[in-house]
């Protein structure tokens, strides 16, 4: 199998293990996260903190 096909197969495999979710923090803010789940390599969580609103000041 050519390298380009192998790379495309790896991308499809990785994408099939990703789930996008929205998490509501205890102060009410919502954050978008990606969850990576794999039977063989464990799991991971990555959240978009850069685009999450700043907490409201009391």
C-alpha positions, -999 to 999 in steps of 0.1 A, spaced: 0 0 0 15 34 -10 23 59 18 -4 83 9 -30 56 13 -16 45 46 -17 82 58 -53 85 48 -63 52 65 -46 65 97 -66 98 95 -99 79 91 -90 56 120 -82 85 143 -114 104 133 -135 73 140 -123 74 176 -131 111 183 -162 125 198 -170 163 202 -188 172 233 -198 203 252 -191 204 289 -208 228 313 -185 240 341 -197 246 377 -199 283 371 -222 278 341 -197 284 313 -197 259 284 -165 246 268 -161 225 237 -139 194 241 -128 165 219 -126 130 235 -103 104 219 -112 68 228 -92 38 217 -93 2 228 -55 -1 223 -39 32 233 -60 46 261 -81 78 259 -75 115 259 -94 148 264 -86 181 248 -107 213 255 -109 246 237 -100 269 267 -89 297 243 -125 303 231 -142 297 265 -156 329 281 -138 343 311 -156 336 345 -178 364 357 -163 384 385 -184 385 417 
